[in-house]
């Protein structure tokens, strides 16, 4: 009996020791679990803080990069005019805002291969469009179609400003096979290094400009400025890096902008007839692909970033369905148009982007 009691007490003591050991182990496990939870919480908090910091930085960059509305100083009266397909597009700016706009259809025979062929006929269209409007005190700014115009950034040895006038035409003739005899050549240095410099070059054929000026002269219009359509588009889109396509009934303008420079412009004539929407989608997507490929071949060391978006405008390229189709065919995002100018709520921005770019040139 005594022995059974001793054995029972020994078992109880052993059981008590075992329970103490279990309790210590459970307490240790709970502490370790708490420590792990604390570490996980710290890690998660750090990750969230890092993410918020990145997003905050990105938001600041996006906010910084977002185009600001242009502040117009003083009272101005401006008329911008551009030939878009077989329409004459006009935008009237008065005081500090856009007053009205108009699109005037004309006989397609006034043009040939997208350029003015009948200056007297175009002059009559302009006169009729201005009938009843006093534009004598307005600045008239016109756009010249970019057909046959060429732009490129060339790399040359570093020279002085005086030497540029001799060096650039020679390099242009060698690299771009363009002569001063048939083209107006404009250039502007964009970057300068220790022994080299990049120069933006734009060559505009003389003949189309001469005929266009003849039409303006017959219409008694003395333009305050004339701009090339692709350059006006780049100014209106107002993005540091962009791919721009403007589609009209018989032509399209394509521009690649890198670091605020329209490094490549292409103008494509689509034919004398009016193109269908389905044809326009496929053709613009194809020409965008060719333009990007051309740029990448010229700039093999610095090809175009795949994240650079597309901006679409023009009567043949407006609308969400069109943008979705182009995005699907090109594999790039299509962004909305946001010019740095306050515009009326009902303003048809896609159709008048060139006019807006002309307006920004003189504001």
Secondary structure, DSSP 4 states (H G I P E B T S, - for coil): -HHHHHHHHHHHHHHHHHHHHHHHHHHHHHHHHHHHHHHHHHHHHHHHHHHHHHHHHHHHHHHHHSPPPPPPPS-EEEEEEEEETTEEEEEEEEETEEEEEEEEE--GGGEETTEES-HHHHHHHHHHHHTT---TTSEEEEEE--TT-EEEEEEEE---HHHHHHHHHHHHHHHS---TTTEEEEEEEEEE-SSEEEEEEEEEEHHHHHHHHHHHHHTT---SEEEEHHHHHHHHH--SSEEEEEE-SSEEEEEEEETTEEEEEEEEE--SSPPPHHHHHHHHHHHHHHHHHHHHHHTGGGPPPTTPPEEEESTTT-SHHHHHHHHHHHSS-BPPP--SS---TT--TTTTHHHHHHHHHH-
